[in-house]
Amino acid sequence: MIIKYFLTLTFLIALLSVKAQTNPVRINPNIVLPKDSIESKLLISTLNEFLNAAQKPNDENKLVLETEKVETFILLDEVNNIEKSEKYKDDYFYKPYLTNVVALKENQYLLQVSYIGTFENLSYLRTSFEFIAHKINNTFQYSSPLLRNTKNWKIEKAGNNVFHYQTTINKEKVKEFNKLATSFDLKLKATNKITDYYCTDNIIELQKLIGVDYKSDYNGRIQSVWSSSLGDKKLIVLGNNNSSFNEFDPHDLWHERLSLVISRSQVNKPVDEGCAYIYGGSWGLSWQEIFKAFKEQIASNKNTNWTEIKETPISFKTGNYPNSADNIVNALLVKKIEKEKGFEGVWELLTCGKFEKGNEKYYTTLEKLTGITKANYNDKIWELINSEK
């Protein structure tokens, strides 16, 4: 009986191991692999390990090139969960195909890998990636081609911010950016945090820089901003009509600086948004302009119950852009708390716990800081709204 149990357990473990690596890379027979068969086998085996590890958290991938981790993490975010198809209810629908191998120099190769799924004799291309394989100590480590693709770009430094660009940069806007970023860092007590910005015009340029030749998820999209972080370093690629850095959003800058100190997944999102609104406005509008729209569209109804809105958010528009009414309420609370308790009080509410149904942790912290309870929340918020100028 024990032997039977042991064999069954061994079979299940083996089955799970096979399932976890169901999709080894398929190799086109026309691909020119390294002439050295040992090196060729090593390249393929480590590529499989790298792609398999890419389905796990980035910092668990041992085959990422040590000197280019943050540059590669931004690409690995796109590889993660790439095999899954919601439409076909298959976690391993898209298979990896090695479509090209190019020797860049001794012990370095550029690899192109496409993920393709088939259904009823039709093929579906999900994505095409580029990786650089570096032979180090008898194994291969992998990186994004970002640094290679931008090796001839120019650099502008402002404080702990480094801007990478192709032709021109708006130096006055960089100074303005650095001044506001520094003020946020002082609030957050962020020191020695380095941020690299790569400036491009659109998401197509953004993707190609980091090694995404194509991804069906982004069909039709023109702009985006992608980022990755590791320790005291953050990397942001701007694909939003910003090749010369002629503009930036102070609202988004607050979120960026906060993420250098703590993951935004660990903070209370409405409070985080409240900080961003009060410190940086939003959608190119000042806090005063947004608050005016909030009063006209939401707070003009004197029957509005802010406790209910806390649980069931509603929104209003500034131009074509939506804004959560609860975020504006939190902006008012942030303003009150910072005036009375300093930013240390704001930080306490910001880190009180994630948004949750009932918001018990939120109300407990809010009462400690301001005396506002869940019972008097609606009345106190009305007082803040009516006193705001």
C-alpha positions as CSV (number, residue, x, y, z in Angstrom):
1,M,0.0,0.0,0.0
2,I,2.9,2.4,0.9
3,I,4.7,1.5,-2.4
4,K,1.5,2.2,-4.4
5,Y,1.1,5.5,-2.6
6,F,4.7,6.4,-3.3
7,L,4.4,5.6,-7.0
8,T,1.2,7.6,-7.3
9,L,2.8,10.6,-5.6
10,T,5.9,10.3,-7.9
11,F,3.7,10.1,-11.0
12,L,1.8,13.2,-9.9
13,I,5.0,15.2,-9.2
14,A,6.3,14.2,-12.6
15,L,3.0,15.1,-14.2
16,L,3.0,18.6,-12.6
17,S,6.6,19.1,-13.7
18,V,5.8,18.3,-17.3
19,K,2.7,20.5,-17.1
20,A,4.8,23.4,-15.8
21,Q,7.0,23.1,-18.9
22,T,4.4,22.1,-21.5
23,N,5.6,24.6,-24.0
24,P,9.3,24.1,-24.8
25,V,10.4,26.4,-27.6
26,R,9.8,25.1,-31.2
27,I,12.7,25.6,-33.6
28,N,12.2,26.4,-37.2
29,P,14.4,23.9,-39.2
30,N,15.7,26.8,-41.4
31,I,17.2,28.7,-38.4
32,V,21.0,29.0,-38.5
33,L,22.0,27.9,-35.0
34,P,25.6,28.2,-33.6
35,K,27.9,25.8,-35.5
36,D,29.2,24.4,-32.2
37,S,26.6,21.8,-31.3
38,I,27.4,22.0,-27.6
39,E,26.9,25.8,-27.6
40,S,23.7,25.4,-29.7
41,K,22.2,22.9,-27.2
42,L,23.2,25.2,-24.3
43,L,21.5,28.1,-26.0
44,I,18.3,26.3,-26.5
45,S,18.2,24.7,-23.1
46,T,18.9,28.0,-21.3
47,L,16.3,29.8,-23.5
48,N,13.7,27.2,-22.3
49,E,14.7,27.8,-18.7
50,F,14.5,31.6,-19.1
51,L,11.1,31.5,-20.8
52,N,9.7,29.1,-18.2
53,A,11.1,31.3,-15.4
54,A,9.5,34.3,-17.1
55,Q,6.1,33.0,-16.0
56,K,7.1,33.6,-12.4
57,P,8.0,36.8,-10.5
58,N,10.8,38.6,-12.2
59,D,13.2,38.4,-9.3
60,E,13.0,34.6,-9.3
61,N,14.4,34.4,-12.9
62,K,18.1,33.4,-12.4
63,L,18.9,33.7,-16.1
64,V,18.4,37.5,-16.3
65,L,21.7,39.3,-17.1
66,E,22.8,40.6,-13.7
67,T,24.0,44.0,-15.0
68,E,20.7,44.7,-16.9
69,K,18.0,43.5,-14.5
70,V,15.7,46.5,-14.4
71,E,16.0,46.9,-18.2
72,T,15.0,43.3,-18.7
73,F,12.2,43.2,-16.1
74,I,10.2,45.7,-18.2
75,L,10.3,43.1,-21.0
76,L,9.6,40.2,-18.7
77,D,6.4,41.9,-17.6
78,E,5.2,41.4,-21.2
79,V,6.3,37.7,-21.3
80,N,4.6,36.8,-18.1
81,N,1.4,34.9,-18.6
82,I,1.8,35.1,-22.4
83,E,0.8,31.5,-23.1
84,K,-2.7,31.8,-21.7
85,S,-5.8,32.3,-23.8
86,E,-9.0,33.5,-22.1
87,K,-10.9,33.0,-25.3
88,Y,-10.0,29.4,-25.8
89,K,-9.9,28.6,-22.0
90,D,-6.3,27.2,-22.3
91,D,-3.4,28.2,-20.1
92,Y,-0.9,26.9,-22.7
93,F,-2.6,27.9,-25.9
94,Y,0.2,30.1,-27.3
95,K,3.5,28.1,-27.9
96,P,6.9,29.7,-28.3
97,Y,8.7,29.5,-31.6
98,L,12.3,30.4,-32.1
99,T,12.2,32.4,-35.4
100,N,15.7,33.8,-35.7
101,V,19.2,33.6,-34.2
102,V,21.7,36.3,-35.1
103,A,25.3,36.2,-33.8
104,L,26.0,39.8,-32.7
105,K,29.6,39.2,-31.6
106,E,31.5,36.4,-29.9
107,N,29.4,34.9,-27.1
108,Q,26.4,37.1,-27.8
109,Y,23.3,36.4,-29.9
110,L,20.0,38.2,-30.7
111,L,17.1,35.8,-30.5
112,Q,13.6,36.4,-31.8
113,V,10.8,34.3,-30.3
114,S,7.1,34.4,-31.4
115,Y,4.2,33.0,-29.4
116,I,1.6,31.4,-31.8
117,G,-1.6,29.4,-31.1
118,T,-3.6,27.3,-33.5
119,F,-7.3,26.5,-33.6
120,E,-9.2,24.8,-36.4
121,N,-6.3,25.1,-38.8
122,L,-5.9,28.8,-38.2
123,S,-2.8,30.3,-36.6
124,Y,-2.9,33.2,-34.1
125,L,0.2,35.3,-33.4
126,R,0.1,36.7,-29.9
127,T,3.5,38.3,-29.8
128,S,7.0,38.5,-31.0
129,F,9.9,39.2,-28.7
130,E,13.6,40.0,-29.0
131,F,16.1,38.9,-26.4
132,I,19.9,39.1,-26.3
133,A,21.7,36.0,-25.0
134,H,25.1,36.6,-23.3
135,K,27.4,33.6,-22.8
136,I,28.9,33.9,-19.3
137,N,30.7,31.2,-17.3
138,N,29.5,28.3,-19.5
139,T,25.9,29.3,-19.5
140,F,23.7,31.9,-21.1
141,Q,22.0,34.9,-19.5
142,Y,19.3,37.0,-21.2
143,S,18.5,40.7,-21.4
144,S,16.3,43.1,-23.2
145,P,17.8,44.9,-26.2
146,L,17.0,48.3,-24.6
147,L,20.5,49.3,-23.9
148,R,21.8,48.1,-27.2
149,N,19.0,50.0,-29.0
150,T,19.8,53.2,-27.2
151,K,23.5,53.1,-27.1
152,N,23.9,56.2,-29.3
153,W,21.2,58.2,-27.6
154,K,21.9,61.5,-25.7
155,I,21.6,61.9,-22.0
156,E,20.3,64.8,-19.8
157,K,20.7,64.5,-16.0
158,A,18.7,66.5,-13.5
159,G,19.2,65.5,-9.9
160,N,18.5,61.7,-9.6
161,N,16.6,61.7,-12.9
162,V,18.3,60.6,-16.1
163,F,16.6,61.4,-19.5
164,H,17.6,59.4,-22.6
165,Y,16.6,60.9,-25.9
166,Q,17.5,60.8,-29.6
167,T,17.7,64.4,-30.9
168,T,16.5,67.2,-28.6
169,I,15.3,67.6,-25.1
170,N,13.3,70.4,-23.5
171,K,15.7,71.5,-20.8
172,E,13.4,73.9,-19.1
173,K,10.7,71.3,-18.8
174,V,13.3,68.9,-17.3
175,K,14.2,71.5,-14.7
176,E,10.5,72.0,-13.9
177,F,10.0,68.3,-13.6
178,N,13.1,67.9,-11.3
179,K,11.9,70.7,-9.0
180,L,8.5,69.0,-8.5
181,A,10.0,65.5,-8.2
182,T,12.4,66.8,-5.6
183,S,9.6,68.3,-3.6
184,F,7.7,64.9,-3.7
185,D,10.9,63.1,-2.7
186,L,11.3,65.3,0.4
187,K,7.8,64.5,1.5
188,L,8.4,60.8,1.0
189,K,11.9,60.9,2.5
190,A,13.2,59.2,-0.7
191,T,17.0,59.4,-1.1
192,N,19.3,58.0,-3.7
193,K,16.5,56.8,-5.9
194,I,17.6,56.8,-9.5
195,T,15.0,57.0,-12.3
196,D,15.9,56.6,-16.0
197,Y,13.4,58.0,-18.5
198,Y,13.5,56.9,-22.2
199,C,11.7,59.4,-24.3
200,T,9.7,58.2,-27.4
201,D,6.7,59.4,-29.4
202,N,4.3,56.4,-29.2
203,I,3.8,52.8,-28.0
204,I,5.2,51.3,-31.2
205,E,8.6,53.0,-30.6
206,L,8.4,52.1,-26.9
207,Q,7.8,48.4,-27.6
208,K,10.6,48.1,-30.1
209,L,13.1,49.7,-27.8
210,I,12.6,47.1,-25.0
211,G,12.2,44.1,-27.4
212,V,8.5,43.7,-28.2
213,D,8.3,43.6,-32.0
214,Y,4.5,43.0,-31.8
215,K,1.9,42.1,-29.3
216,S,-1.8,41.6,-30.2
217,D,-2.9,43.0,-26.9
218,Y,-2.0,46.5,-28.0
219,N,-3.6,46.5,-31.5
220,G,-4.8,50.0,-32.3
221,R,-3.3,51.7,-29.3
222,I,-1.1,54.7,-30.0
223,Q,0.3,55.8,-26.6
224,S,1.4,54.3,-23.3
225,V,4.0,54.5,-20.5
226,W,5.7,51.4,-19.2
227,S,7.9,51.0,-16.2
228,S,9.9,48.6,-14.0
229,S,11.8,48.9,-10.8
230,L,14.5,47.2,-8.8
231,G,15.8,48.4,-5.4
232,D,16.7,52.1,-5.7
233,K,16.4,52.1,-9.4
234,K,13.3,52.7,-11.6
235,L,13.0,52.7,-15.4
236,I,10.2,54.5,-17.3
237,V,9.7,54.4,-21.0
238,L,7.6,57.2,-22.2
239,G,5.5,56.4,-25.3
240,N,3.2,59.3,-25.1
241,N,4.3,61.9,-27.7
242,N,7.3,62.8,-25.5
243,S,10.4,62.2,-27.5
244,S,11.6,65.7,-26.6
245,F,10.0,65.7,-23.1
246,N,7.8,68.7,-23.8
247,E,5.3,67.8,-21.1
248,F,4.7,65.7,-18.0
249,D,1.7,65.1,-15.7
250,P,2.3,66.1,-12.1
251,H,-0.4,63.7,-11.0
252,D,1.4,60.7,-12.6
253,L,4.7,62.0,-11.2
254,W,3.4,61.7,-7.7
255,H,2.6,58.0,-8.4
256,E,6.0,57.5,-9.8
257,R,7.8,58.9,-6.8
258,L,5.7,57.0,-4.4
259,S,6.5,53.8,-6.1
260,L,10.2,54.4,-5.4
261,V,9.4,54.2,-1.7
262,I,6.6,51.6,-1.5
263,S,4.7,49.5,-4.0
264,R,1.5,51.1,-5.0
265,S,-0.2,47.8,-4.5
266,Q,0.5,48.2,-0.8
267,V,-1.1,51.5,-0.3
268,N,-4.7,52.6,0.0
269,K,-5.6,53.5,-3.6
270,P,-8.2,56.3,-2.9
271,V,-5.8,58.0,-0.5
272,D,-2.9,57.7,-3.1
273,E,-5.2,59.2,-5.7
274,G,-6.2,61.9,-3.3
275,C,-2.6,62.9,-2.8
276,A,-2.0,62.9,-6.6
277,Y,-5.0,65.2,-7.1
278,I,-4.1,67.7,-4.3
279,Y,-0.4,67.8,-5.2
280,G,-0.7,67.6,-9.0
281,G,-4.2,68.0,-10.3
282,S,-5.0,65.7,-13.2
283,W,-5.5,65.5,-16.9
284,G,-3.6,68.8,-17.3
285,L,-6.0,70.6,-14.9
286,S,-5.2,72.2,-11.6
287,W,-6.7,71.0,-8.3
288,Q,-8.9,74.1,-8.2
289,E,-10.3,73.4,-11.7
290,I,-11.0,69.8,-10.9
291,F,-12.6,70.7,-7.5
292,K,-14.9,73.2,-9.3
293,A,-16.1,70.4,-11.7
294,F,-16.6,68.1,-8.7
295,K,-18.8,70.7,-6.9
296,E,-20.9,71.4,-10.0
297,Q,-21.5,67.8,-11.0
298,I,-21.5,65.8,-7.7
299,A,-21.5,68.1,-4.7
300,S,-24.3,70.3,-6.1
301,N,-26.7,67.6,-4.9
302,K,-27.1,68.2,-1.2
303,N,-28.6,64.7,-0.7
304,T,-25.3,63.1,-1.7
305,N,-24.2,60.7,1.0
306,W,-20.4,60.4,1.1
307,T,-20.4,57.3,3.2
308,E,-22.4,55.5,0.5
309,I,-20.1,56.9,-2.2
310,K,-17.2,55.5,-0.3
311,E,-18.6,52.0,-0.8
312,T,-20.1,52.5,-4.2
313,P,-17.9,55.0,-6.1
314,I,-19.4,57.4,-8.7
315,S,-17.5,59.6,-11.2
316,F,-17.7,62.9,-12.9
317,K,-15.9,64.3,-16.0
318,T,-13.4,66.9,-16.7
319,G,-13.4,67.2,-20.5
320,N,-13.6,63.6,-21.7
321,Y,-11.8,62.2,-18.7
322,P,-13.5,60.5,-15.7
323,N,-12.7,61.2,-12.1
324,S,-13.7,59.3,-9.0
325,A,-15.7,61.4,-6.5
326,D,-14.2,59.4,-3.6
327,N,-10.7,60.4,-4.8
328,I,-11.6,64.1,-4.5
329,V,-13.0,63.5,-1.0
330,N,-9.7,61.9,-0.1
331,A,-7.8,64.8,-1.5
332,L,-9.7,67.1,0.9
333,L,-8.8,64.7,3.8
334,V,-5.2,64.7,2.8
335,K,-5.1,68.5,2.7
336,K,-6.7,68.6,6.2
337,I,-4.4,65.9,7.7
338,E,-1.2,67.5,6.3
339,K,-2.2,70.9,7.7
340,E,-2.8,69.4,11.2
341,K,-0.4,66.5,11.4
342,G,2.2,67.0,8.7
343,F,2.9,64.5,6.0
344,E,3.6,61.9,8.6
345,G,-0.2,61.8,9.2
346,V,-0.9,61.5,5.5
347,W,1.5,58.6,5.3
348,E,-0.3,56.9,8.1
349,L,-3.6,57.0,6.2
350,L,-1.9,56.2,2.9
351,T,-0.6,53.0,4.4
352,C,-3.6,52.0,6.5
353,G,-4.3,49.0,4.2
354,K,-5.8,48.3,0.8
355,F,-9.3,49.5,-0.1
356,E,-11.7,47.0,1.2
357,K,-15.5,46.6,1.6
358,G,-16.5,48.3,4.8
359,N,-13.2,50.2,5.0
360,E,-12.8,49.4,8.7
361,K,-9.0,50.0,8.8
362,Y,-9.5,53.2,6.9
363,Y,-12.1,54.6,9.3
364,T,-10.0,53.5,12.3
365,T,-7.0,55.3,11.1
366,L,-9.0,58.4,10.0
367,E,-10.6,58.6,13.5
368,K,-7.2,58.4,15.1
369,L,-5.9,61.3,12.9
370,T,-8.9,63.6,12.6
371,G,-11.7,62.4,15.0
372,I,-13.8,61.7,11.9
373,T,-15.6,58.4,12.4
374,K,-17.8,56.3,10.1
375,A,-20.8,57.6,11.9
376,N,-20.1,61.3,11.3
377,Y,-18.1,60.9,8.1
378,N,-20.9,62.2,5.8
379,D,-21.4,65.4,7.9
380,K,-17.7,66.0,8.2
381,I,-17.0,65.6,4.5
382,W,-19.8,68.1,3.8
383,E,-18.0,70.6,6.1
384,L,-14.7,70.1,4.2
385,I,-16.4,70.6,0.9
386,N,-18.2,73.8,2.0
387,S,-15.0,75.3,3.4
388,E,-12.8,74.5,0.4
389,K,-12.1,77.6,-1.7
